Amino acid sequence: MIAAIKPAGANTRGLLAYLYGPGRHDEHLDPHIVTGFVMLGMPDPGRNPDATLTQLARHLDEPVRLRNSEFGKKVTDHVWHCPVRAAPEDRHLSDAEWADIAQRIVEAAGIAPPGDDLGCRWIAVRHADDDIHILATTVREDGRRPKLHNSGIRVGDACRQIETDYGLRQLKKGDRTAGRRPTQAEMHKAERLGWEQTSRDWLQDRIRAAIPHAGNTEELLAYLEADGIAVKPRRGPSGDLLGYAAGRPGDLNKDGQQIFHPGGKIAPDLTLPKLKARLDSTAPEEHPTARRERPTTPWHQATDALDTFHTGMADETHAQAHIVALGELIEATAQKAPDHLRADVHAASQVFARARRSRIRAENQAARTLRHAARDIAHTATGPDGSALAALLAALVWATIVAARWRETRSHVHQAEAARRTLHHLQNAADQALTPVLDNLTTRQPTAQARRTLAHDVRAAVPDHADRILTDPAWPALATVLADAEAGGHKPHQLLKEAAAQRELTTARRPARVLITRIQHTSRDPAPNPRAEAARRTTTMRVSTTGPKADETQPAPPAFLAEPKHRPRV
């Protein structure tokens, strides 16, 4: 059951005309009052032909007129409107049941507190089988205004209890992190202008898409302006940025002026302070993978950054930061994904926006590596090869599973549900990306004897999952990957153990596919030569023992920077 409190209005008669009218699409049938305040004492215009809407409106507005005649400052925002709708699968509710539900909602909201005979005047009108509309005027009989702060939360709690008491569909309790729903006016305007999205939804997508490209909030606003979005920064006397608002091109008011929406109205996590915490606090640094001796791509860097995603979830502030940065990485991947995958990855990014938000304050420095990886992908001019993209998408799937499980353990039901819905889109994209890779690997599978040897390695390395792996249709492709890795100097047994430790295989739909992407990523370079490594350690020890003493003025350089005179052959 959903009770949606609308913004305060000023025209009681106008709202009654809508409630008792035919509706915008002739959907209103038999409009009538099911209940109201104790002293209603007025005939129902839906049942009595002599009763008029004007009379009913005057009766409801009486406390408002009395207050306005006695005080200089007039009340104009006095119309409280709350539609209450049951789920489509819920049973039919009688007028008496709807009357009880309306009474409980106005009590919870503070419109008519229980036992208070001086509450606001209100009525509940039913004009359909599955909903009612509660209309109240927010001046009490004693002339005071009701206490409606946080009324939406109280009404939501009341609806959850009503669902239990009446055996209706159980909805999840809200946590005050959801975005604002589009208003009727916004939806009608978008429909009138031929837009697929309302302005705020459109702006939210554009701002999220810009975040991976920006190093700070000033860069973010500049990027948005370059993208054609109207931006209105709010600055202090010193020139410091204090806030911002954004406008969609073509979204004009009746006077032809651009309409701007503050960041916090676009989405709760797009306020300037939250954007500053995510962007400005991330000090530029060399990505850990950039220090490797071999060259690497942003796609491999991102997969490397996700390798340790699960280790950052112990502290809740760090976990929140990692989940937010994961959303940025999904968005960056969507922007650079091939055309046939972009729709699924972009849909995943949009859905995951809900999974990011919670009331936990993120320690954003903890996720700087992941955020740098997202920025590198956003800035790269080249697309990934097939295996690199497949590995990254598989890593994103696993990271999203980790995020969903963490949300569930914290009872973040809305965020966990959003993460689960994100998985559907990411898995579709991952399956599509891996298909050509599997086809190529399968066509060059090793000999039957080699496959039997590799199967023995599988049974030794991951005995609990060996049967599922060896019966997976992707096993021939996995055998090719293991054979290629062995030719590069790696040990298949060790690679299998490391890959299985990186991600548990119990919940994997296709364990062989999971292992393929992991092993291809970790074995893409030849294995290190043990003799060369031993020689390097020996040379390093010799340099450290013959170098300057610790108490000399010039400190010794780090041992790993020392270059041996004769580099051993590798």
C-alpha positions in Angstrom: 0.0 0.0 0.0 1.4 3.4 -1.1 0.4 6.7 0.5 1.9 9.6 -1.4 1.6 12.9 0.3 1.5 15.7 -2.4 3.0 19.2 -2.1 0.7 21.6 -0.2 -1.9 23.3 -2.3 -4.1 26.4 -2.0 -7.4 25.5 -3.9 -9.7 23.2 -1.9 -12.5 23.6 -4.5 -10.2 22.7 -7.4 -9.0 19.5 -5.8 -12.6 18.5 -5.0 -13.5 19.1 -8.6 -10.8 16.7 -9.7 -11.7 14.0 -7.1 -15.4 14.1 -8.0 -14.8 14.6 -11.8 -14.3 12.0 -14.5 -10.5 11.9 -14.2 -8.0 12.6 -16.9 -8.9 9.4 -18.7 -12.4 8.7 -17.4 -11.0 6.5 -14.7 -13.1 7.9 -11.8 -16.1 5.8 -11.1 -18.8 6.5 -8.4 -16.9 9.1 -6.4 -18.1 9.3 -2.8 -16.9 10.0 0.8 -16.1 7.0 2.8 -15.2 8.9 6.0 -14.2 12.2 7.3 -13.6 14.3 10.5 -16.1 13.8 13.3 -18.1 17.0 12.8 -18.3 16.7 9.0 -22.1 17.2 9.0 -22.3 17.8 5.3 -24.1 15.8 2.6 -21.9 14.0 0.1 -22.0 15.6 -3.4 -21.4 12.1 -4.7 -24.6 10.8 -3.2 -26.8 13.9 -2.7 -27.7 15.8 -5.9 -28.5 18.9 -3.9 -25.1 19.1 -2.3 -22.4 21.1 -4.1 -18.6 21.0 -4.2 -18.5 24.7 -3.3 -20.4 24.1 -0.1 -18.2 21.2 0.8 -15.1 23.3 0.1 -16.3 26.2 2.2 -17.1 23.8 5.1 -13.6 22.3 5.0 -12.0 25.8 4.7 -13.8 27.4 7.6 -10.9 27.2 10.1 -8.6 28.6 7.5 -10.9 31.6 6.9 -11.3 32.2 10.6 -7.5 32.2 11.1 -6.9 34.5 8.1 -9.4 37.0 9.4 -7.7 37.2 12.8 -4.0 37.2 11.8 -2.2 39.4 9.4 -0.2 36.7 7.7 -2.6 34.6 5.7 -2.4 30.8 5.3 -2.4 29.9 1.6 -0.7 26.5 1.6 -3.5 24.8 3.5 -4.6 21.9 1.2 -3.2 18.5 2.2 -3.7 15.8 -0.4 -2.7 12.1 0.1 -3.7 9.5 -2.4 -3.6 5.9 -0.9 -3.4 3.0 -3.3 -3.5 -0.7 -2.8 -1.3 -3.1 -4.9 -3.0 -4.6 -8.0 -2.9 -8.1 -6.5 -4.5 -7.1 -3.2 -8.0 -8.1 -2.4 -11.0 -5.8 -2.8 -11.4 -3.5 0.2 -14.9 -2.4 1.3 -15.8 1.2 2.1 -15.7 0.4 5.8 -12.2 -1.0 5.5 -11.0 2.0 3.5 -12.6 4.3 6.1 -10.5 2.6 8.8 -7.4 2.9 6.7 -8.0 6.6 6.1 -8.5 7.2 9.9 -5.2 5.5 10.7 -3.3 7.5 8.1 -4.6 10.9 9.2 -3.8 10.0 12.8 -0.3 9.0 11.9 0.3 12.1 9.8 -0.8 14.4 12.6 -3.9 15.7 10.7 -6.2 14.3 13.3 -4.3 12.9 16.3 -6.1 10.2 18.2 -8.3 11.6 21.0 -7.9 15.2 19.7 -11.3 16.8 18.9 -9.7 20.0 17.7 -7.8 18.4 14.8 -7.9 19.4 11.1 -11.0 18.9 8.9 -10.6 16.1 6.4 -12.5 13.7 4.1 -11.6 10.5 2.3 -13.0 10.2 -1.2 -13.2 6.9 -3.1 -13.6 6.9 -6.8 -12.0 3.6 -7.7 -11.8 0.0 -6.3 -8.1 0.2 -5.4 -7.6 3.7 -4.0 -8.8 6.6 -2.0 -7.8 10.3 -1.8 -7.5 12.0 1.6 -8.1 15.8 1.5 -7.5 17.9 4.6 -7.2 21.6 5.3 -4.2 22.2 7.6 -5.6 24.7 10.1 -6.9 23.1 13.3 -10.2 24.0 14.9 -8.2 26.0 17.5 -6.5 28.0 14.8 -3.1 26.4 15.2 -1.2 24.6 12.4 -0.8 20.8 12.7 2.7 19.3 13.3 3.4 17.6 10.0 7.2 17.4 10.1 8.2 13.8 9.1 4.6 13.0 8.4 5.7 10.9 5.4 7.7 8.6 7.5 5.0 8.1 10.0 2.4 7.5 7.3 4.8 5.0 5.7 5.1 3.1 9.0 1.3 3.1 9.4 0.9 1.6 5.9 3.3 -1.2 6.7 1.2 -2.0 9.8 -2.0 -1.8 7.7 -0.6 -4.2 5.2 0.0 -6.7 8.0 -3.4 -6.2 9.6 -5.3 -6.5 6.4 -3.2 -9.2 4.8 -2.1 -7.0 1.9 1.1 -7.1 -0.1 4.0 -6.3 2.2 6.2 -3.4 1.0 9.7 -2.7 2.4 10.1 0.1 4.9 11.7 3.2 3.5 15.1 4.5 4.8 14.9 8.1 3.5 17.5 7.6 0.9 15.3 7.3 -2.1 15.1 10.0 -4.8 12.1 12.2 -5.3 9.5 10.7 -7.6 8.6 12.8 -10.7 5.5 14.9 -10.1 2.4 14.7 -12.3 3.3 18.0 -13.7 6.8 16.9 -14.6 5.5 13.7 -16.3 2.9 15.6 -18.2 5.4 18.1 -19.4 7.8 15.4 -20.6 5.0 13.7 -22.4 4.0 17.0 -24.0 7.5 17.8 -25.2 8.2 14.3 -26.4 10.8 13.5 -23.8 11.4 10.0 -22.6 12.5 11.2 -19.2 11.5 14.0 -16.9 14.0 16.9 -16.5 15.3 15.7 -13.1 15.8 12.1 -14.2 17.6 13.3 -17.4 19.8 15.6 -15.4 20.6 12.8 -12.9 21.8 10.6 -15.7 24.0 13.3 -17.2 25.6 14.3 -13.9 26.3 10.7 -13.0 27.8 10.2 -16.4 30.1 13.2 -15.9 31.4 12.2 -12.5 34.1 9.7 -13.7 35.5 12.5 -16.0 36.0 15.0 -13.3 38.8 15.4 -10.7 36.9 17.9 -8.6 33.6 19.8 -8.5 34.8 22.7 -10.6 35.8 20.3 -13.3 32.4 18.6 -13.0 30.5 21.8 -13.5 32.7 22.7 -16.5 32.2 19.3 -18.0 28.4 19.7 -17.6 28.4 23.1 -19.3 30.5 21.7 -22.1 27.9 19.0 -22.5 25.2 21.6 -23.1 23.7 21.6 -19.7 22.7 24.9 -18.1 24.6 25.3 -14.8 24.1 28.0 -12.2 26.8 27.9 -9.5 26.3 29.6 -6.2 29.4 31.2 -4.9 30.4 33.1 -1.7 32.1 36.5 -1.6 35.5 34.8 -1.8 34.5 32.9 -5.0 34.3 29.6 -3.2 31.6 27.3 -4.6 28.8 26.9 -2.2 26.1 25.1 -4.3 24.9 24.6 -7.8 21.7 24.0 -9.8 21.4 22.5 -13.2 18.9 22.9 -16.0 17.9 20.8 -19.0 18.0 22.6 -22.4 14.5 23.5 -23.5 13.0 23.2 -20.0 11.5 26.6 -19.7 8.9 28.2 -17.4 5.9 30.1 -18.7 8.0 33.3 -19.1 10.5 31.5 -21.3 13.2 31.4 -18.7 15.4 28.3 -18.0 14.2 26.1 -15.1 17.0 25.1 -12.7 17.0 22.2 -10.2 19.3 22.2 -7.2 21.6 19.2 -7.0 19.9 17.8 -3.9 16.5 18.0 -5.7 17.9 16.0 -8.6 19.1 13.2 -6.4 20.0 13.0 -2.6 23.6 12.0 -3.4 24.2 14.8 -5.9 24.4 17.7 -3.4 27.5 19.8 -3.6 28.9 18.6 -0.2 28.5 14.9 -1.2 30.1 15.5 -4.6 33.0 17.4 -3.0 33.5 14.5 -0.6 33.7 12.1 -3.5 35.8 14.2 -5.9 37.9 16.7 -4.1 39.0 14.4 -1.3 40.6 11.9 -3.8 44.2 13.0 -4.1 45.8 12.1 -7.4 48.2 9.3 -7.1 49.8 6.7 -9.3 47.6 3.7 -9.8 49.1 0.6 -8.1 49.0 -1.3 -11.3 50.9 1.4 -13.1 54.0 0.5 -11.1 54.3 -2.9 -12.7 57.1 -3.6 -15.0 54.7 -4.6 -17.8 52.4 -2.2 -19.7 48.7 -2.5 -18.8 45.4 -1.0 -20.0 42.7 0.8 -18.1 40.5 -2.2 -18.5 43.1 -4.5 -16.8 43.7 -1.9 -14.2 40.0 -1.8 -13.3 39.8 -5.6 -13.1 42.9 -5.5 -10.8 41.2 -2.8 -8.6 38.1 -5.0 -8.3 40.3 -8.0 -7.1 40.4 -6.5 -3.6 36.8 -5.1 -3.6 35.7 -7.7 -1.0 38.5 -6.9 1.4 37.3 -3.3 1.8 33.9 -4.2 3.2 34.9 -4.8 6.8 34.5 -1.2 7.9 31.0 0.2 7.0 32.3 3.6 6.0 34.9 2.0 3.7 32.3 -0.4 2.3 29.9 2.5 1.5 32.8 4.3 -0.3 33.6 1.2 -2.3 30.0 0.7 -3.3 29.7 4.4 -4.5 32.9 4.0 -6.5 31.7 0.7 -8.0 28.7 2.7 -9.4 31.1 5.1 -11.0 33.1 2.3 -12.5 29.9 0.7 -14.0 29.0 4.1 -15.4 32.4 4.6 -17.0 32.3 1.1 -18.4 28.9 1.8 -19.9 30.2 4.9 -21.7 33.1 2.9 -23.4 31.4 -0.4 -23.9 30.8 -1.7 -27.5 27.4 -0.8 -29.0 25.9 -4.2 -28.5 26.6 -4.2 -24.8 26.1 -0.5 -24.0 22.3 -0.7 -23.3 22.7 -3.4 -20.7 25.6 -1.8 -18.9 23.9 1.6 -19.0 20.8 0.1 -17.5 22.9 -1.5 -14.8 24.4 1.9 -14.0 21.0 3.5 -13.7 19.6 0.8 -11.5 22.7 0.7 -9.3 22.2 4.4 -8.5 19.7 3.3 -5.9 22.1 0.7 -4.5 24.7 3.4 -3.8 22.7 5.5 -1.4 22.5 4.9 2.3 22.6 6.8 5.5 26.2 5.7 6.2 28.8 8.4 5.6 31.4 7.1 3.2 35.1 7.3 3.9 35.9 8.2 0.2 39.6 8.0 0.5 39.3 4.3 1.0 38.0 3.8 -2.5 40.4 6.1 -4.4 42.0 3.2 -6.3 38.6 2.1 -7.7 37.7 5.7 -8.4 41.0 6.2 -10.3 40.2 3.1 -12.3 36.8 4.5 -13.3 38.4 7.8 -14.3 41.1 6.1 -16.4 38.4 4.2 -18.4 36.4 7.4 -18.9 39.5 9.1 -20.3 40.8 6.3 -22.5 40.5 6.7 -26.2 40.7 3.0 -27.1 38.2 0.3 -26.4 39.0 -3.1 -24.8 39.8 -6.3 -26.5 37.3 -9.1 -26.1 39.0 -11.0 -23.2 39.8 -7.8 -21.2 36.2 -6.6 -21.4 34.8 -10.1 -20.5 37.1 -10.2 -17.5 36.1 -6.7 -16.3 32.4 -7.4 -16.7 32.8 -10.7 -14.8 34.6 -8.8 -12.1 31.8 -6.2 -12.0 29.3 -9.0 -11.6 31.1 -10.4 -8.6 31.6 -7.0 -7.0 27.9 -6.3 -7.4 27.1 -9.7 -5.7 29.4 -8.7 -2.8 27.7 -5.3 -2.6 24.3 -6.9 -2.6 25.2 -9.4 0.2 26.8 -6.6 2.3 23.6 -4.5 1.9 21.5 -7.5 3.0 23.6 -8.1 6.1 22.9 -4.4 7.1 19.2 -4.8 6.3 19.4 -2.2 3.5 16.6 -3.9 1.7 16.0 -1.2 -1.0 19.7 -1.0 -1.9 20.1 -4.8 -1.9 17.1 -5.2 -4.2 18.6 -2.6 -6.6 21.9 -4.4 -6.6 20.1 -7.7 -7.4 18.4 -6.0 -10.3 21.7 -4.6 -11.5 23.1 -8.1 -11.6 20.5 -9.0 -14.3 21.8 -6.4 -16.7 25.5 -7.0 -15.9 25.1 -10.8 -16.3 23.5 -10.3 -19.7 26.3 -8.0 -20.8 29.0 -10.4 -19.4 27.4 -13.4 -21.2 27.4 -11.5 -24.5 31.0 -10.3 -24.1 32.2 -13.8 -23.3 30.5 -15.7 -26.1 33.0 -14.8 -28.9 35.9 -15.4 -26.5 34.5 -18.9 -25.7 34.0 -19.7 -29.4 37.6 -18.8 -30.2 38.9 -20.8 -27.2 36.8 -23.9 -28.0 38.0 -24.1 -31.6 41.6 -24.6 -30.4 41.0 -26.8 -27.4 44.0 -29.1 -26.5 44.2 -32.8 -27.3 42.1 -35.3 -25.4 45.2 -36.5 -23.5 46.0 -32.9 -22.5 42.4 -32.3 -21.4 42.6 -35.5 -19.2 45.7 -34.1 -17.5 44.1 -30.7 -17.0 41.0 -32.4 -15.6 43.2 -34.1 -13.0 44.5 -30.6 -12.1 41.0 -29.4 -11.6 40.1 -32.3 -9.3 43.2 -31.7 -7.3 42.8 -27.9 -7.0 39.0 -27.5 -6.5 37.7 -30.9 -5.6 34.4 -29.6 -4.2 33.5 -28.0 -7.6 35.3 -30.3 -10.0 32.2 -32.2 -11.3 30.4 -29.0 -12.0 33.4 -27.5 -13.8 34.1 -30.6 -15.9 30.5 -30.9 -17.0 30.1 -27.2 -17.8 29.8 -26.6 -21.6 32.6 -24.1 -21.2 35.1 -26.8 -20.0 36.8 -27.2 -23.4 37.4 -23.4 -23.5 38.8 -23.5 -19.9 41.1 -26.3 -20.9 42.5 -24.1 -23.7 43.0 -21.2 -21.2 44.9 -23.6 -18.8 47.0 -25.0 -21.6 47.9 -21.5 -22.8 48.8 -20.5 -19.3 51.0 -23.6 -18.9 52.8 -22.7 -22.1 53.5 -19.3 -20.6 55.2 -20.9 -17.6 52.3 -20.9 -15.2 51.1 -23.9 -13.2 47.5 -24.8 -13.9 46.9 -26.3 -10.5 48.1 -23.0 -8.8 46.1 -20.8 -11.1 42.9 -22.8 -10.4 43.4 -22.5 -6.6 44.1 -18.8 -6.8 41.1 -18.2 -9.0 38.8 -20.2 -6.8 40.0 -18.3 -3.8 39.3 -15.0 -5.5 35.6 -15.8 -5.9 33.7 -18.6 -4.3 32.2 -20.9 -6.8 29.2 -22.3 -4.9 26.8 -19.7 -6.2 28.3 -19.4 -9.6 25.9 -20.3 -12.4 28.7 -21.4 -14.7 31.8 -22.1 -12.7 34.0 -22.8 -15.8 33.1 -19.4 -17.2 34.1 -17.7 -14.0 37.5 -19.4 -14.0 38.1 -18.6 -17.6 37.9 -14.8 -17.1 39.9 -14.9 -13.9 42.7 -17.1 -15.2 42.9 -15.2 -18.5 43.3 -12.0 -16.5 45.9 -13.3 -14.1 48.0 -15.3 -16.6 48.1 -12.8 -19.4 51.9 -12.4 -18.9 54.6 -15.1 -18.7 55.3 -16.4 -15.2 58.4 -15.0 -13.5 61.6 -17.0 -13.8 62.6 -18.4 -10.4 66.4 -18.1 -11.2 66.1 -14.5 -12.2 64.1 -13.7 -9.1 66.8 -15.4 -6.9 69.6 -13.6 -8.7 67.7 -10.3 -8.2 67.3 -10.9 -4.4 71.0 -11.8 -4.1 72.1 -8.7 -5.9 69.8 -6.5 -3.8 71.2 -8.0 -0.6 74.8 -7.3 -1.8 74.0 -3.7 -2.6 72.3 -3.1 0.7 75.3 -4.5 2.7 77.9 -2.5 0.8 76.1 0.8 0.6 76.2 3.8 3.0 75.6 3.3 6.7 72.2 4.2 8.2 73.7 7.0 10.2 75.3 8.8 7.3 74.0 12.1 6.1 72.8 10.9 2.7 70.2 8.1 3.2 70.5 5.0 1.0 68.0 4.7 -1.9 65.4 2.0 -1.6 66.8 -1.4 -2.5 64.3 -1.9 -5.3 65.8 1.1 -7.2 69.3 -0.4 -7.3 70.3 -1.6 -10.8 72.7 -4.6 -10.9 75.7 -4.3 -13.2 75.1 -7.6 -14.9 71.4 -8.4 -15.4 70.9 -12.2 -15.3 69.3 -13.8 -18.3 65.6 -14.5 -18.0 
